[in-house]
Amino acid sequence: MEQRKLVIIGSGPAAYTAAIYAARANLSPLIFEGFFSGPAGGQLMTTTEVENYPGFPEGITGPHLMEQMRKQAERFGAAVLAEDVVSVDLRARPFVIGGSPTSIQTDALIIATGATAKRVDVPGTRDGEFWQKGVTACAVCDGAAPIFRDKDLYVFGGGDTAVEEAIFLTKFGKKVFIVHRRDELRASKIMAARAFKNPKIEVIWNHVLVKVEGDSIVKNILLQEVKSGQETRRDAGGVFFAIGHTPNTAFLQGQVELESNGYIKVKPGTCYTNIEGVYAAGDVQDHLYRQAITAAGSGCMAALDAERWLSEKGLIG
């Protein structure tokens, strides 16, 4: 079985940035970038224009940005496997990473598998329909896009995140509607009060989304009243899901300590997990910011942490 100094699992900004730094440090990292688990490149592969990543004043598409990061990592000697990781064994050293079908032994491991945004699975919201054509799960990432300007925007959810995103969207939309399936928000009282006080925000109680319609972009939504079942069609310029994310950690099978919300727990200010030589970067350990630039920054941190640890253990010269 082939052995490496460092393996990186993932393929978004965190993974590729970690690979760039590790490759430049002559660690010859190997990246399992995935295959069936989702598009290599992570969530940015389903994003059109990225306007808030530094260095691109005219914006850049998500897929192009990921392609450039991948090429940069390969330029410095990172190897890339288009395979999913189906198992890891962190009980003995070197660690064993089981791909499909390749298995690799490694002294250090960086987990950068990201998180998957939850969305309501109704007609019009799916890949190939209006996803990233007016339907999104990140207001901070996408809300400033021209297609949302001066339009009626709809945020689905009832927690603090939904309120925060609705408030953010008032900078761009004509009116922002929070749609909640219950008659009371789950958000904290202070956040709920902010929503109720904002003249550009209106809450639609006891309704669920049943369909998104449009042409090349979102134009209308169909809402259903929970109790009566009555449906209402409304003009809409954007649909924003704020119902949470699921960190991609199932393959770890409980071998790495997680936070209560399922994200990988790291030592504050570092990318260290509870297992020596195992690091976590990007959205798989960040439930607060979840931005491409913060993911890239933590990828850099993880690579530096791993290099330092390998050097301290005498595993690299």
ROTI-287556 format. One line per 2 residues: their letters; for each residue x, y, z of C-alpha. Coordinates in steps of 0.05 Angstrom, whole numbers, plus 5000, padded with zeros to 4 digits. Layout:
REM residues N
a> X:Y:Z  ...
***
This chain:
REM residues 317
me> 5000:5000:5000  5027:5068:4981
qr> 5046:5114:5038  5044:5191:5039
kl> 5065:5244:5088  4999:5280:5080
vi> 4931:5263:5052  4876:5316:5041
ig> 4803:5296:5035  4760:5347:4999
sg> 4762:5391:4938  4737:5461:4956
pa> 4777:5524:4974  4801:5494:5040
ay> 4826:5430:5008  4860:5462:4948
ta> 4892:5517:4990  4918:5465:5039
ai> 4947:5427:4979  4981:5489:4952
ya> 5015:5504:5018  5033:5431:5031
ar> 5060:5420:4961  5103:5482:4965
an> 5131:5454:5031  5152:5391:4993
ls> 5102:5347:5029  5076:5317:4964
pl> 5004:5316:4987  4952:5270:4957
if> 4881:5298:4949  4819:5253:4948
eg> 4774:5303:4912  4713:5259:4908
ff> 4672:5232:4850  4602:5206:4865
sg> 4595:5246:4929  4587:5311:4891
pa> 4623:5355:4841  4698:5364:4854
gg> 4706:5435:4877  4651:5434:4930
ql> 4593:5482:4936  4626:5534:4891
mt> 4616:5487:4832  4542:5504:4834
tt> 4554:5579:4840  4554:5625:4781
ev> 4588:5692:4794  4633:5698:4856
en> 4641:5773:4869  4669:5773:4939
yp> 4733:5732:4931  4793:5780:4934
gf> 4833:5790:4871  4777:5786:4820
pe> 4747:5857:4814  4702:5835:4756
gi> 4681:5771:4791  4696:5699:4773
tg> 4652:5638:4765  4655:5587:4820
ph> 4677:5529:4774  4732:5572:4743
lm> 4759:5593:4812  4761:5520:4834
eq> 4795:5499:4769  4849:5551:4779
mr> 4861:5530:4851  4866:5457:4831
kq> 4916:5474:4775  4957:5515:4824
ae> 4961:5456:4873  4981:5409:4817
rf> 5034:5458:4792  5071:5451:4858
ga> 5066:5375:4859  5001:5356:4892
av> 4970:5292:4866  4895:5288:4856
la> 4852:5225:4858  4781:5231:4832
ed> 4755:5182:4884  4709:5184:4943
vv> 4735:5165:5011  4692:5109:5038
sv> 4730:5095:5103  4785:5119:5148
dl> 4823:5082:5202  4853:5131:5252
ra> 4864:5080:5307  4936:5064:5288
rp> 4993:5098:5253  5002:5108:5196
fv> 4929:5124:5184  4894:5085:5129
ig> 4849:5123:5080  4803:5078:5040
gs> 4782:5106:4973  4742:5074:4918
pt> 4784:5034:4901  4851:5063:4923
si> 4875:5057:4995  4932:5100:5021
qt> 4972:5102:5086  4989:5172:5112
da> 5025:5203:5170  4979:5264:5173
li> 4909:5279:5149  4871:5342:5132
ia> 4795:5335:5129  4764:5389:5085
tg> 4700:5356:5062  4655:5416:5072
at> 4581:5418:5089  4519:5408:5046
ak> 4466:5462:5049  4397:5437:5066
rv> 4343:5457:5017  4269:5443:5009
dv> 4262:5389:4956  4204:5416:4914
pg> 4197:5427:4838  4241:5485:4815
tr> 4293:5481:4870  4335:5424:4845
dg> 4400:5421:4806  4385:5434:4733
ef> 4323:5475:4751  4330:5542:4787
wq> 4385:5524:4836  4435:5581:4832
kg> 4388:5616:4783  4350:5652:4838
vt> 4349:5595:4888  4406:5592:4937
ac> 4424:5574:5009  4472:5631:5024
av> 4446:5703:5026  4514:5731:5046
cd> 4547:5695:4987  4495:5712:4934
ga> 4449:5766:4959  4485:5824:4925
ap> 4479:5793:4856  4443:5837:4805
if> 4385:5788:4795  4362:5801:4867
rd> 4364:5877:4865  4298:5912:4880
kd> 4259:5847:4878  4213:5811:4927
ly> 4258:5761:4962  4236:5701:5003
vf> 4275:5670:5061  4252:5601:5085
gg> 4267:5584:5157  4250:5607:5227
gd> 4315:5610:5265  4369:5662:5277
ta> 4401:5647:5211  4337:5661:5173
ve> 4329:5728:5208  4402:5747:5198
ea> 4397:5731:5124  4332:5769:5117
if> 4362:5831:5149  4422:5825:5103
lt> 4378:5820:5042  4341:5884:5059
kf> 4402:5920:5031  4386:5895:4962
gk> 4314:5872:4956  4251:5913:4950
kv> 4217:5871:5004  4240:5810:5042
fi> 4191:5757:5066  4208:5706:5119
vh> 4166:5644:5106  4157:5598:5166
rr> 4115:5535:5172  4095:5551:5244
de> 4063:5611:5278  4124:5630:5319
lr> 4197:5640:5301  4250:5595:5331
as> 4298:5653:5330  4321:5686:5395
ki> 4276:5741:5421  4326:5795:5404
ma> 4334:5772:5332  4259:5763:5323
ar> 4248:5834:5349  4297:5861:5297
af> 4258:5827:5242  4191:5853:5267
kn> 4218:5924:5271  4248:5925:5202
pk> 4199:5958:5154  4226:5919:5095
ie> 4214:5851:5128  4147:5815:5131
vi> 4135:5746:5162  4088:5697:5127
wn> 4064:5648:5180  4041:5576:5172
hv> 4062:5569:5100  4109:5522:5062
lv> 4140:5525:4993  4111:5477:4943
kv> 4140:5501:4876  4188:5552:4845
eg> 4172:5577:4774  4206:5621:4723
ds> 4240:5624:4655  4316:5630:4657
iv> 4312:5654:4729  4262:5652:4786
kn> 4198:5692:4773  4145:5663:4819
il> 4135:5617:4878  4076:5576:4900
lq> 4062:5575:4975  4014:5530:5013
ev> 3978:5547:5078  3993:5490:5126
ks> 3924:5482:5157  3877:5496:5099
gq> 3921:5472:5042  3904:5535:5002
et> 3957:5553:4952  3980:5623:4933
rr> 4024:5644:4875  4069:5704:4889
da> 4120:5744:4848  4190:5727:4871
gg> 4259:5749:4850  4297:5702:4896
vf> 4289:5642:4942  4337:5634:5001
fa> 4338:5572:5044  4362:5584:5115
ig> 4347:5516:5145  4418:5495:5161
ht> 4476:5455:5134  4498:5383:5143
pn> 4573:5375:5153  4602:5318:5111
ta> 4630:5274:5166  4592:5208:5160
fl> 4653:5172:5131  4692:5186:5195
qg> 4646:5138:5233  4654:5174:5299
qv> 4730:5170:5301  4739:5246:5306
el> 4706:5288:5360  4648:5330:5336
es> 4611:5390:5363  4539:5381:5386
ng> 4516:5407:5318  4556:5355:5280
yi> 4615:5398:5257  4686:5374:5272
kv> 4712:5403:5337  4779:5438:5332
kp> 4824:5470:5383  4807:5545:5383
gt> 4854:5585:5338  4880:5523:5302
cy> 4857:5466:5257  4877:5412:5308
tn> 4825:5358:5321  4826:5312:5381
ie> 4870:5263:5343  4944:5281:5337
gv> 4962:5289:5264  4890:5300:5240
ya> 4867:5369:5221  4801:5399:5197
ag> 4792:5459:5151  4736:5495:5117
dv> 4661:5487:5126  4667:5418:5157
qd> 4690:5453:5221  4662:5523:5210
hl> 4587:5532:5223  4592:5607:5231
yr> 4625:5640:5171  4621:5588:5115
qa> 4654:5632:5062  4703:5613:5007
it> 4755:5661:5034  4750:5636:5106
aa> 4753:5564:5081  4816:5580:5041
gs> 4847:5613:5102  4834:5552:5146
gc> 4863:5508:5091  4927:5548:5096
ma> 4926:5540:5172  4915:5465:5168
al> 4974:5456:5121  5019:5497:5166
da> 4995:5458:5227  5008:5392:5192
er> 5077:5413:5168  5096:5436:5238
wl> 5072:5371:5269  5107:5326:5218
se> 5172:5365:5229  5166:5359:5305
kg> 5156:5284:5299  5217:5276:5254
li> 5174:5252:5196  5201:5304:5148
g> 5271:5333:5141
***
